[in-house]
């Protein structure tokens, strides 16, 4: 996904986006899958991290600034 030209996103939009991402990731067979958001409108914030956790996902900011969203792996 590329958010180039977008100035910001609201928590409610991010929540809805994660519903779609969560569903898409859960349908993929095997292994760990992730979605990369290119040119995000802001840095990853604790608020976005919390919204992701509600969906069982994690969000991290890569060195290039992209957001990487993937399934949250719980320790056994």
Gaussian input, Z-matrix of N, CA and C with variables (Angstrom, degrees):
# hf/3-21g

backbone

0 1
 N
 C     1     B1
 C     2     B2     1     A1
 N     3     B3     2     A2     1     D1
 C     4     B4     3     A3     2     D2
 C     5     B5     4     A4     3     D3
 N     6     B6     5     A5     4     D4
 C     7     B7     6     A6     5     D5
 C     8     B8     7     A7     6     D6
 N     9     B9     8     A8     7     D7
 C    10    B10     9     A9     8     D8
 C    11    B11    10    A10     9     D9
 N    12    B12    11    A11    10    D10
 C    13    B13    12    A12    11    D11
 C    14    B14    13    A13    12    D12
 N    15    B15    14    A14    13    D13
 C    16    B16    15    A15    14    D14
 C    17    B17    16    A16    15    D15
 N    18    B18    17    A17    16    D16
 C    19    B19    18    A18    17    D17
 C    20    B20    19    A19    18    D18
 N    21    B21    20    A20    19    D19
 C    22    B22    21    A21    20    D20
 C    23    B23    22    A22    21    D21
 N    24    B24    23    A23    22    D22
 C    25    B25    24    A24    23    D23
 C    26    B26    25    A25    24    D24
 N    27    B27    26    A26    25    D25
 C    28    B28    27    A27    26    D26
 C    29    B29    28    A28    27    D27
 N    30    B30    29    A29    28    D28
 C    31    B31    30    A30    29    D29
 C    32    B32    31    A31    30    D30
 N    33    B33    32    A32    31    D31
 C    34    B34    33    A33    32    D32
 C    35    B35    34    A34    33    D33
 N    36    B36    35    A35    34    D34
 C    37    B37    36    A36    35    D35
 C    38    B38    37    A37    36    D36
 N    39    B39    38    A38    37    D37
 C    40    B40    39    A39    38    D38
 C    41    B41    40    A40    39    D39
 N    42    B42    41    A41    40    D40
 C    43    B43    42    A42    41    D41
 C    44    B44    43    A43    42    D42
 N    45    B45    44    A44    43    D43
 C    46    B46    45    A45    44    D44
 C    47    B47    46    A46    45    D45
 N    48    B48    47    A47    46    D46
 C    49    B49    48    A48    47    D47
 C    50    B50    49    A49    48    D48
 N    51    B51    50    A50    49    D49
 C    52    B52    51    A51    50    D50
 C    53    B53    52    A52    51    D51
 N    54    B54    53    A53    52    D52
 C    55    B55    54    A54    53    D53
 C    56    B56    55    A55    54    D54
 N    57    B57    56    A56    55    D55
 C    58    B58    57    A57    56    D56
 C    59    B59    58    A58    57    D57
 N    60    B60    59    A59    58    D58
 C    61    B61    60    A60    59    D59
 C    62    B62    61    A61    60    D60
 N    63    B63    62    A62    61    D61
 C    64    B64    63    A63    62    D62
 C    65    B65    64    A64    63    D63
 N    66    B66    65    A65    64    D64
 C    67    B67    66    A66    65    D65
 C    68    B68    67    A67    66    D66
 N    69    B69    68    A68    67    D67
 C    70    B70    69    A69    68    D68
 C    71    B71    70    A70    69    D69
 N    72    B72    71    A71    70    D70
 C    73    B73    72    A72    71    D71
 C    74    B74    73    A73    72    D72
 N    75    B75    74    A74    73    D73
 C    76    B76    75    A75    74    D74
 C    77    B77    76    A76    75    D75
 N    78    B78    77    A77    76    D76
 C    79    B79    78    A78    77    D77
 C    80    B80    79    A79    78    D78
 N    81    B81    80    A80    79    D79
 C    82    B82    81    A81    80    D80
 C    83    B83    82    A82    81    D81
 N    84    B84    83    A83    82    D82
 C    85    B85    84    A84    83    D83
 C    86    B86    85    A85    84    D84
 N    87    B87    86    A86    85    D85
 C    88    B88    87    A87    86    D86
 C    89    B89    88    A88    87    D87
 N    90    B90    89    A89    88    D88
 C    91    B91    90    A90    89    D89
 C    92    B92    91    A91    90    D90
 N    93    B93    92    A92    91    D91
 C    94    B94    93    A93    92    D92
 C    95    B95    94    A94    93    D93
 N    96    B96    95    A95    94    D94
 C    97    B97    96    A96    95    D95
 C    98    B98    97    A97    96    D96
 N    99    B99    98    A98    97    D97
 C   100   B100    99    A99    98    D98
 C   101   B101   100   A100    99    D99
 N   102   B102   101   A101   100   D100
 C   103   B103   102   A102   101   D101
 C   104   B104   103   A103   102   D102
 N   105   B105   104   A104   103   D103
 C   106   B106   105   A105   104   D104
 C   107   B107   106   A106   105   D105
 N   108   B108   107   A107   106   D106
 C   109   B109   108   A108   107   D107
 C   110   B110   109   A109   108   D108
 N   111   B111   110   A110   109   D109
 C   112   B112   111   A111   110   D110
 C   113   B113   112   A112   111   D111
 N   114   B114   113   A113   112   D112
 C   115   B115   114   A114   113   D113
 C   116   B116   115   A115   114   D114
 N   117   B117   116   A116   115   D115
 C   118   B118   117   A117   116   D116
 C   119   B119   118   A118   117   D117
 N   120   B120   119   A119   118   D118
 C   121   B121   120   A120   119   D119
 C   122   B122   121   A121   120   D120
 N   123   B123   122   A122   121   D121
 C   124   B124   123   A123   122   D122
 C   125   B125   124   A124   123   D123
 N   126   B126   125   A125   124   D124
 C   127   B127   126   A126   125   D125
 C   128   B128   127   A127   126   D126
 N   129   B129   128   A128   127   D127
 C   130   B130   129   A129   128   D128
 C   131   B131   130   A130   129   D129
 N   132   B132   131   A131   130   D130
 C   133   B133   132   A132   131   D131
 C   134   B134   133   A133   132   D132
 N   135   B135   134   A134   133   D133
 C   136   B136   135   A135   134   D134
 C   137   B137   136   A136   135   D135
 N   138   B138   137   A137   136   D136
 C   139   B139   138   A138   137   D137
 C   140   B140   139   A139   138   D138
 N   141   B141   140   A140   139   D139
 C   142   B142   141   A141   140   D140
 C   143   B143   142   A142   141   D141
 N   144   B144   143   A143   142   D142
 C   145   B145   144   A144   143   D143
 C   146   B146   145   A145   144   D144
 N   147   B147   146   A146   145   D145
 C   148   B148   147   A147   146   D146
 C   149   B149   148   A148   147   D147
 N   150   B150   149   A149   148   D148
 C   151   B151   150   A150   149   D149
 C   152   B152   151   A151   150   D150
 N   153   B153   152   A152   151   D151
 C   154   B154   153   A153   152   D152
 C   155   B155   154   A154   153   D153
 N   156   B156   155   A155   154   D154
 C   157   B157   156   A156   155   D155
 C   158   B158   157   A157   156   D156
 N   159   B159   158   A158   157   D157
 C   160   B160   159   A159   158   D158
 C   161   B161   160   A160   159   D159
 N   162   B162   161   A161   160   D160
 C   163   B163   162   A162   161   D161
 C   164   B164   163   A163   162   D162
 N   165   B165   164   A164   163   D163
 C   166   B166   165   A165   164   D164
 C   167   B167   166   A166   165   D165
 N   168   B168   167   A167   166   D166
 C   169   B169   168   A168   167   D167
 C   170   B170   169   A169   168   D168
 N   171   B171   170   A170   169   D169
 C   172   B172   171   A171   170   D170
 C   173   B173   172   A172   171   D171
 N   174   B174   173   A173   172   D172
 C   175   B175   174   A174   173   D173
 C   176   B176   175   A175   174   D174
 N   177   B177   176   A176   175   D175
 C   178   B178   177   A177   176   D176
 C   179   B179   178   A178   177   D177
 N   180   B180   179   A179   178   D178
 C   181   B181   180   A180   179   D179
 C   182   B182   181   A181   180   D180
 N   183   B183   182   A182   181   D181
 C   184   B184   183   A183   182   D182
 C   185   B185   184   A184   183   D183
 N   186   B186   185   A185   184   D184
 C   187   B187   186   A186   185   D185
 C   188   B188   187   A187   186   D186
 N   189   B189   188   A188   187   D187
 C   190   B190   189   A189   188   D188
 C   191   B191   190   A190   189   D189
 N   192   B192   191   A191   190   D190
 C   193   B193   192   A192   191   D191
 C   194   B194   193   A193   192   D192
 N   195   B195   194   A194   193   D193
 C   196   B196   195   A195   194   D194
 C   197   B197   196   A196   195   D195
 N   198   B198   197   A197   196   D196
 C   199   B199   198   A198   197   D197
 C   200   B200   199   A199   198   D198
 N   201   B201   200   A200   199   D199
 C   202   B202   201   A201   200   D200
 C   203   B203   202   A202   201   D201
 N   204   B204   203   A203   202   D202
 C   205   B205   204   A204   203   D203
 C   206   B206   205   A205   204   D204
 N   207   B207   206   A206   205   D205
 C   208   B208   207   A207   206   D206
 C   209   B209   208   A208   207   D207
 N   210   B210   209   A209   208   D208
 C   211   B211   210   A210   209   D209
 C   212   B212   211   A211   210   D210
 N   213   B213   212   A212   211   D211
 C   214   B214   213   A213   212   D212
 C   215   B215   214   A214   213   D213
 N   216   B216   215   A215   214   D214
 C   217   B217   216   A216   215   D215
 C   218   B218   217   A217   216   D216
 N   219   B219   218   A218   217   D217
 C   220   B220   219   A219   218   D218
 C   221   B221   220   A220   219   D219
 N   222   B222   221   A221   220   D220
 C   223   B223   222   A222   221   D221
 C   224   B224   223   A223   222   D222
 N   225   B225   224   A224   223   D223
 C   226   B226   225   A225   224   D224
 C   227   B227   226   A226   225   D225

   B1=1.4449
   B2=1.5199
   B3=1.2759
   B4=1.4558
   B5=1.5296
   B6=1.3302
   B7=1.4570
   B8=1.5259
   B9=1.3349
   B10=1.4603
   B11=1.5218
   B12=1.3113
   B13=1.4548
   B14=1.5211
   B15=1.3369
   B16=1.4679
   B17=1.5276
   B18=1.3203
   B19=1.4724
   B20=1.5188
   B21=1.3133
   B22=1.4575
   B23=1.5171
   B24=1.3234
   B25=1.4590
   B26=1.5217
   B27=1.3058
   B28=1.4599
   B29=1.5294
   B30=1.3304
   B31=1.4683
   B32=1.5323
   B33=1.3296
   B34=1.4672
   B35=1.5303
   B36=1.3375
   B37=1.4599
   B38=1.5233
   B39=1.3280
   B40=1.4632
   B41=1.5243
   B42=1.3268
   B43=1.4595
   B44=1.5272
   B45=1.3204
   B46=1.4669
   B47=1.5286
   B48=1.3241
   B49=1.4578
   B50=1.5223
   B51=1.3274
   B52=1.4589
   B53=1.5279
   B54=1.3217
   B55=1.4768
   B56=1.5238
   B57=1.3082
   B58=1.4605
   B59=1.5281
   B60=1.3313
   B61=1.4656
   B62=1.5226
   B63=1.3344
   B64=1.4554
   B65=1.5274
   B66=1.3085
   B67=1.4659
   B68=1.5288
   B69=1.3102
   B70=1.4662
   B71=1.5253
   B72=1.3341
   B73=1.4603
   B74=1.5257
   B75=1.3267
   B76=1.4664
   B77=1.5230
   B78=1.3097
   B79=1.4739
   B80=1.5201
   B81=1.3259
   B82=1.4619
   B83=1.5282
   B84=1.3239
   B85=1.4655
   B86=1.5236
   B87=1.3511
   B88=1.4660
   B89=1.5162
   B90=1.3272
   B91=1.4567
   B92=1.5112
   B93=1.2870
   B94=1.4686
   B95=1.5232
   B96=1.2964
   B97=1.4551
   B98=1.5167
   B99=1.2952
   B100=1.4548
   B101=1.5240
   B102=1.3282
   B103=1.4600
   B104=1.5170
   B105=1.3044
   B106=1.4648
   B107=1.5160
   B108=1.3263
   B109=1.4570
   B110=1.5250
   B111=1.3150
   B112=1.4628
   B113=1.5227
   B114=1.2795
   B115=1.4653
   B116=1.5333
   B117=1.3499
   B118=1.4660
   B119=1.5235
   B120=1.3257
   B121=1.4617
   B122=1.5271
   B123=1.3157
   B124=1.4530
   B125=1.5217
   B126=1.3050
   B127=1.4552
   B128=1.5229
   B129=1.3319
   B130=1.4639
   B131=1.5242
   B132=1.3133
   B133=1.4601
   B134=1.5222
   B135=1.3365
   B136=1.4712
   B137=1.5304
   B138=1.3206
   B139=1.4562
   B140=1.5296
   B141=1.3293
   B142=1.4604
   B143=1.5318
   B144=1.3329
   B145=1.4664
   B146=1.5243
   B147=1.3346
   B148=1.4618
   B149=1.5257
   B150=1.3153
   B151=1.4653
   B152=1.5344
   B153=1.3196
   B154=1.4648
   B155=1.5320
   B156=1.3301
   B157=1.4714
   B158=1.5258
   B159=1.3223
   B160=1.4653
   B161=1.5326
   B162=1.3059
   B163=1.4642
   B164=1.5294
   B165=1.3418
   B166=1.4589
   B167=1.5117
   B168=1.3242
   B169=1.4590
   B170=1.5167
   B171=1.3104
   B172=1.4689
   B173=1.5159
   B174=1.3102
   B175=1.4589
   B176=1.5172
   B177=1.3115
   B178=1.4662
   B179=1.5163
   B180=1.3185
   B181=1.4588
   B182=1.5230
   B183=1.3302
   B184=1.4622
   B185=1.5268
   B186=1.3191
   B187=1.4678
   B188=1.5219
   B189=1.3352
   B190=1.4566
   B191=1.5170
   B192=1.3497
   B193=1.4468
   B194=1.5228
   B195=1.3428
   B196=1.4593
   B197=1.5192
   B198=1.3271
   B199=1.4609
   B200=1.5159
   B201=1.3277
   B202=1.4562
   B203=1.5238
   B204=1.3313
   B205=1.4618
   B206=1.5124
   B207=1.3301
   B208=1.4654
   B209=1.5174
   B210=1.3198
   B211=1.4553
   B212=1.5288
   B213=1.3165
   B214=1.4585
   B215=1.5148
   B216=1.3257
   B217=1.4586
   B218=1.5184
   B219=1.3290
   B220=1.4589
   B221=1.5210
   B222=1.3277
   B223=1.4724
   B224=1.5239
   B225=1.3520
   B226=1.4556
   B227=1.4988
   A1=107.93
   A2=117.19
   A3=121.66
   A4=108.63
   A5=116.21
   A6=121.76
   A7=111.81
   A8=117.32
   A9=120.89
   A10=111.25
   A11=117.04
   A12=122.39
   A13=114.16
   A14=116.93
   A15=121.25
   A16=107.69
   A17=116.78
   A18=120.77
   A19=114.31
   A20=118.48
   A21=120.84
   A22=110.36
   A23=116.18
   A24=121.07
   A25=108.46
   A26=115.70
   A27=120.65
   A28=109.39
   A29=116.36
   A30=118.97
   A31=112.41
   A32=117.45
   A33=119.50
   A34=111.32
   A35=117.34
   A36=120.08
   A37=109.97
   A38=116.55
   A39=121.32
   A40=110.08
   A41=117.10
   A42=121.51
   A43=110.62
   A44=117.51
   A45=121.21
   A46=111.09
   A47=117.32
   A48=121.75
   A49=110.32
   A50=116.92
   A51=120.51
   A52=111.79
   A53=118.20
   A54=120.40
   A55=109.58
   A56=116.58
   A57=121.80
   A58=110.57
   A59=116.77
   A60=121.16
   A61=110.34
   A62=117.33
   A63=121.88
   A64=110.34
   A65=116.94
   A66=121.24
   A67=110.59
   A68=116.64
   A69=120.58
   A70=111.33
   A71=117.67
   A72=121.32
   A73=110.28
   A74=117.37
   A75=120.19
   A76=112.13
   A77=118.18
   A78=121.83
   A79=112.91
   A80=117.76
   A81=120.45
   A82=109.95
   A83=117.84
   A84=120.19
   A85=112.92
   A86=115.35
   A87=122.96
   A88=115.35
   A89=115.60
   A90=127.43
   A91=119.65
   A92=113.79
   A93=123.19
   A94=108.97
   A95=116.46
   A96=121.50
   A97=109.26
   A98=116.02
   A99=119.31
   A100=109.63
   A101=113.75
   A102=122.34
   A103=106.87
   A104=116.85
   A105=121.36
   A106=108.42
   A107=115.24
   A108=120.89
   A109=106.96
   A110=114.93
   A111=120.88
   A112=109.34
   A113=115.52
   A114=123.90
   A115=112.69
   A116=116.64
   A117=118.73
   A118=110.26
   A119=116.97
   A120=120.43
   A121=114.06
   A122=117.94
   A123=122.11
   A124=109.49
   A125=117.42
   A126=120.95
   A127=108.99
   A128=115.98
   A129=120.53
   A130=107.52
   A131=116.40
   A132=121.10
   A133=109.48
   A134=117.32
   A135=120.02
   A136=111.97
   A137=117.47
   A138=120.98
   A139=110.17
   A140=118.17
   A141=121.18
   A142=110.67
   A143=117.31
   A144=120.88
   A145=110.62
   A146=117.18
   A147=121.48
   A148=111.27
   A149=117.43
   A150=120.95
   A151=109.20
   A152=117.61
   A153=121.29
   A154=110.94
   A155=117.20
   A156=120.71
   A157=112.22
   A158=117.09
   A159=120.94
   A160=110.17
   A161=117.36
   A162=122.82
   A163=112.28
   A164=117.17
   A165=119.93
   A166=112.49
   A167=115.21
   A168=121.69
   A169=110.15
   A170=115.78
   A171=119.81
   A172=107.82
   A173=114.35
   A174=120.91
   A175=107.60
   A176=115.09
   A177=121.29
   A178=108.33
   A179=115.15
   A180=119.77
   A181=108.18
   A182=116.13
   A183=122.05
   A184=109.64
   A185=115.64
   A186=121.02
   A187=113.20
   A188=117.09
   A189=120.75
   A190=113.32
   A191=116.87
   A192=121.10
   A193=114.06
   A194=116.98
   A195=119.82
   A196=110.57
   A197=115.39
   A198=120.83
   A199=107.61
   A200=116.40
   A201=122.16
   A202=106.65
   A203=116.15
   A204=122.28
   A205=107.72
   A206=116.37
   A207=120.53
   A208=110.30
   A209=115.17
   A210=121.69
   A211=109.16
   A212=116.99
   A213=122.91
   A214=107.99
   A215=117.22
   A216=121.80
   A217=107.94
   A218=115.14
   A219=119.46
   A220=109.66
   A221=115.90
   A222=121.26
   A223=108.94
   A224=115.76
   A225=118.64
   A226=111.55
   D1=142.53
   D2=-179.86
   D3=-125.57
   D4=119.14
   D5=-179.60
   D6=-101.01
   D7=22.73
   D8=178.22
   D9=-54.97
   D10=132.31
   D11=178.79
   D12=88.08
   D13=-5.34
   D14=177.98
   D15=-91.14
   D16=130.91
   D17=-176.52
   D18=-85.92
   D19=-20.08
   D20=-179.51
   D21=-179.73
   D22=163.88
   D23=174.55
   D24=-134.13
   D25=147.53
   D26=-179.88
   D27=-88.08
   D28=157.34
   D29=176.60
   D30=-57.73
   D31=-36.48
   D32=-179.36
   D33=-67.60
   D34=-38.23
   D35=175.95
   D36=-64.77
   D37=-43.63
   D38=-179.89
   D39=-61.73
   D40=-40.93
   D41=177.84
   D42=-60.30
   D43=-46.32
   D44=178.55
   D45=-64.38
   D46=-40.02
   D47=177.50
   D48=-61.24
   D49=-41.49
   D50=-179.81
   D51=-67.75
   D52=-30.20
   D53=174.52
   D54=-59.61
   D55=-44.06
   D56=179.92
   D57=-68.31
   D58=-44.31
   D59=-179.94
   D60=-64.13
   D61=-43.88
   D62=-179.96
   D63=-59.34
   D64=-45.15
   D65=179.61
   D66=-63.78
   D67=-42.96
   D68=-179.38
   D69=-64.88
   D70=-43.94
   D71=-179.83
   D72=-64.77
   D73=-40.12
   D74=-177.22
   D75=-67.40
   D76=-22.47
   D77=179.58
   D78=-84.15
   D79=-15.21
   D80=-178.43
   D81=-77.80
   D82=137.40
   D83=-178.73
   D84=-75.76
   D85=142.43
   D86=171.32
   D87=60.84
   D88=178.16
   D89=170.43
   D90=35.54
   D91=-176.66
   D92=179.67
   D93=-88.71
   D94=130.55
   D95=178.76
   D96=-123.24
   D97=151.86
   D98=179.59
   D99=-144.83
   D100=163.53
   D101=175.94
   D102=-119.39
   D103=136.06
   D104=178.77
   D105=-109.30
   D106=128.01
   D107=175.06
   D108=-102.38
   D109=113.29
   D110=179.80
   D111=-84.02
   D112=150.99
   D113=179.91
   D114=41.19
   D115=58.73
   D116=178.30
   D117=-63.91
   D118=153.69
   D119=-176.12
   D120=-74.66
   D121=-9.26
   D122=-177.84
   D123=-157.92
   D124=172.35
   D125=172.87
   D126=-76.34
   D127=159.25
   D128=174.80
   D129=-63.10
   D130=132.39
   D131=179.61
   D132=-117.06
   D133=162.05
   D134=175.38
   D135=-56.42
   D136=-32.15
   D137=178.84
   D138=-64.06
   D139=-46.19
   D140=179.06
   D141=-66.46
   D142=-36.28
   D143=176.80
   D144=-62.37
   D145=-42.11
   D146=179.90
   D147=-65.75
   D148=-42.01
   D149=178.60
   D150=-62.66
   D151=-40.96
   D152=179.24
   D153=-63.17
   D154=-42.59
   D155=-179.70
   D156=-59.52
   D157=-35.82
   D158=178.13
   D159=-58.12
   D160=-31.84
   D161=-179.04
   D162=-92.51
   D163=4.01
   D164=-177.16
   D165=73.57
   D166=25.10
   D167=-179.27
   D168=-118.51
   D169=162.19
   D170=172.46
   D171=-125.96
   D172=151.97
   D173=178.59
   D174=-126.89
   D175=131.95
   D176=179.18
   D177=-132.99
   D178=152.22
   D179=176.74
   D180=-100.10
   D181=121.41
   D182=179.41
   D183=-76.21
   D184=166.87
   D185=-179.05
   D186=-57.77
   D187=-31.53
   D188=179.34
   D189=-82.01
   D190=-0.63
   D191=179.16
   D192=97.94
   D193=-13.01
   D194=179.55
   D195=-65.79
   D196=153.98
   D197=172.13
   D198=-94.50
   D199=134.52
   D200=175.56
   D201=-114.29
   D202=118.88
   D203=-179.71
   D204=-110.98
   D205=125.37
   D206=-178.50
   D207=-144.53
   D208=170.25
   D209=179.69
   D210=-65.03
   D211=134.49
   D212=177.17
   D213=-75.40
   D214=121.34
   D215=-179.28
   D216=-96.22
   D217=120.59
   D218=179.96
   D219=-87.37
   D220=141.03
   D221=178.84
   D222=-70.33
   D223=141.91
   D224=177.89
   D225=-99.19

